[in-house]
Amino acid sequence: MKRAWKNRVVVVTGASSGIGRATSLALAKKGAHVVLAARREEPLEDLARECEALGVRAIVVPTDVSDSAAVQRLAEEARAAFGHFDAWINNAGVYLMGRLEETPDDAFRQVMETNFFGTVSGARAAVAQFRRQGFGTLVNVSSTFGTVAAPYVSAYVASKHAVRGFSSSIRQELLDTGISVCTVLPAAIDTPLWQHTANYTGWRIRPVEPVYTPERVARAILRVLRSPRHEVFVGPAARSFAAMHGLLPRTFERTMHGVTEAQHFEKERQGHTSGTLFRPMAEGTGTSGGYHAAGKQWLRRLLLAGGVATAALSLRRRETRGLRARVAQVLGA
Ligand SMILES: NC(=O)c1ccc[n+]([C@@H]2O[C@H](COP(=O)([O-])OP(=O)(O)OC[C@H]3O[C@@H](n4cnc5c(N)ncnc54)[C@H](OP(=O)(O)O)[C@@H]3O)[C@@H](O)[C@H]2O)c1
């Protein structure tokens, strides 16, 4: 059912930067009241003022989503302020790059605590309220890496696959209850995430092209809030990666390995850092991370698409040649 925005109440986790910030602003522009959560209070207060200037109510609830009691308090504060909430967006997340052997165990686990268990806690808090009201929409932000994988991001990939599977399971539990569960799967997005990343690779990193804007994700989230959908990819690359992996899994993995090695690293060394895993950073409170050089995007996308297609075709030829040889051997030709 299409739902109007005015006076709707939406809880947004991870609102202090990037996609969460863009989504909160987009909601406020439509007339929805927002409950803003993340660990950093100051950027949330700034955002609340921006939202209120648009004519809505905005409350700030500093919350660490890896603490389930804190997430419960977030739901209670939202209910205390508005009496109910219509939607809950589990968006808070952290990124980690590093080989498995070089990634400390506590860092790997903290990615799961934030990205996966933070989503579980958010879902528990939201669904309890939605059951009482008899309606509500839960949006879980996964990633392209909820459907495919790349090297050096095993913790992140595991957490986002977990979010996607978890969402599909509770969606089935909640069938015909008036409660919707939507999974959003963005490709690489230009946000401060890349500054916030825990990095155990020894090199500075940058997002792999093509990179899309956080406003594009915000628009997709608003669309599923209006007309709930099970899963929504954001950015054509997200859908093509999933399709290519489904069609040619081995070729996809080789291509992804090559693209990651060639594109994900700067030529500058960087010491190991836990980024924002255990505590937030003062830096990176904007919506954009400064990676979306719009003017050059089309050229980069064209080059990348050409490169990926050429690599895929040549690998496919090799796979097919191998397959033909094996068939010939079996047939004794
Ligand atoms: N950027 C991309 O390429 C991309 C692609 C696909 C999916 N995503 C997903 O999109 C979501 C938002 O990321 P983003 O790109 O907007 O990056 P971002 O700018 O770094 O935003 C991450 C948000 O999560 C919050 N956060 C991190 N740990 C938290 C914790 N323990 N408790 C509460 N809040 C926490 C951060 O705030 P505090 O530090 O103030 O707590 C921040 O508001 C994440 O789930 C990410 O995995 C991003």
The ligand as a Gaussian input file, in Angstrom:
#p B3LYP/6-31G(d) Opt

LIG

0 1
 N       29.403000       3.326000       1.264000
 C       29.224000       2.194000       0.580000
 O       29.881000       1.933000      -0.449000
 C       28.183000       1.205000       1.022000
 C       27.799000       0.216000       0.097000
 C       26.863000      -0.737000       0.494000
 C       26.322000      -0.689000       1.777000
 N       26.727000       0.304000       2.644000
 C       26.149000       0.285000       3.985000
 O       25.487000       1.510000       4.226000
 C       25.442000       1.751000       5.626000
 C       25.855000       3.178000       5.922000
 O       27.225000       3.331000       5.582000
 P       27.800000       4.670000       4.930000
 O       28.351000       4.309000       3.616000
 O       26.832000       5.766000       5.025000
 O       29.086000       4.935000       5.873000
 P       29.356000       5.981000       7.039000
 O       29.265000       7.366000       6.550000
 O       30.631000       5.546000       7.685000
 O       28.126000       5.744000       8.019000
 C       28.091000       4.696000       8.937000
 C       27.121000       5.110000      10.020000
 O       27.017000       4.041000      10.954000
 C       27.258000       4.546000      12.248000
 N       27.827000       3.522000      13.110000
 C       28.962000       2.803000      12.964000
 N       29.132000       1.981000      13.996000
 C       28.073000       2.185000      14.824000
 C       27.677000       1.642000      16.064000
 N       28.404000       0.690000      16.703000
 N       26.542000       2.077000      16.649000
 C       25.789000       3.039000      16.032000
 N       26.098000       3.591000      14.864000
 C       27.238000       3.162000      14.262000
 C       28.181000       5.736000      12.061000
 O       28.050000       6.683000      13.117000
 P       28.945000       6.800000      14.440000
 O       30.351000       6.512000      14.044000
 O       28.668000       8.194000      14.865000
 O       28.394000       5.778000      15.380000
 C       27.608000       6.327000      10.784000
 O       26.507000       7.151000      11.103000
 C       26.340000       0.698000       6.271000
 O       25.551000      -0.359000       6.771000
 C       27.171000       0.199000       5.107000
 O       27.636000      -1.107000       5.297000
 C       27.620000       1.255000       2.292000

